[in-house]
Amino acid sequence: MKSLIRFLARLYPSDWRKRYGAEFDALLEEAAPSAGGAFDVLWSALRMQMTTWNLGGIALAGSVAGVLVAAAVSFALPPHYLSQAILMVTPGDESVPANESVPRVVEGMEQNLYSRDYLASVIHEHNLFWRERLRMPLDDVIAKMRKDISVVPLPRASSGNRDSVTFVIQFDYSDPCVAQQVNEELTSRLIEGGLNSKLATHSTFWVPEPPSLPLKPAASNRARITAMGLFAGLLVGVTFAILLRSRRSTTAS
Amino acid sequence: MSDPTLLVLSSLAGGDKHGYALMEDIEHFAGVRLGPGTLYGAITRLEERGWIRPVNSKDRRQPYTITGAGREHLHDQLANLGRVVRAGMRRLENA
């Protein structure tokens, strides 16, 4: 413990060590070492360091600390897997222009997909989000699941057929097999919702790419989390520096 | 009273002392055990403000003495504290 405290004493600013180092070391040799004493030396050394830094230094230190904490958090987060399917819809009713019928068909499909009762049944059937269900009400878990589902229509030109619409259906989950199974259900549900739509009576639904089994974890939001950490650290650093400056000026006056 | 600077000044008002002697004396009269970092943080601030100064010594353990300005400051602070203590005691007795 004594050697740890001696090491911590070296964290003081060098100017301070030049003036007080020898007598401080003499005190540390005489005083009984303890964990509380070690923490006291560490905390005092950090405070002393911060009083010698300028605003930029403190803001920089805050940013670095924010990035490190955020990066550690992002690495500690469990991996997630993204299953993806492609669905093509070709409206059958030629009396209604495609640019009018397709959005209404899509609306019907999505309403069917995102309904509370349906998602609740999927959650229970596949035992999804069991950790979250222990600490959150079911409605919050359903809201979370809605965020993990993505149905994105591709631009018309990329579908090859001007009258058809292509969708990318994705489901994000911590288990790759479950992600695929649930995405199969979601894709079927979307088609079912489309078939029930009056406008889609003669529409054709085709799945050129069935839900995939993701082999690798999806790219995590590490960059975003780290950027948020940088911003938060910068904010805390600048706030702290301003408080410190005002306290110094108050003390000086 | 837990302000380390007041504790150090109060201790030095009774005579010159080095760091360890200050820690022991403060624990004896105030019942507060200052950590080494807290003690030297207080010593640094007090010396910067001219309220204490080091005494010539050949020992590594540097003794400090209270200056005239330090005595004056301590007197003012203790007088303020005394007023608070007396007012508090009076109110407790009348409650």
Interface residues (C-beta under 8 A of the other chain):
Chain A: I5 W16 Y20 A22 E23 F24 D25 A26 L27 L28 E30 A31 G36 G37 F39 D40 V41 L42 W43 S44 A45 R47 M48
Chain B: H18 G19 Y20 M23 G35 P36 G37 T38 L39 Y40 G41 I43 T44 D59 R60 R61 Q62
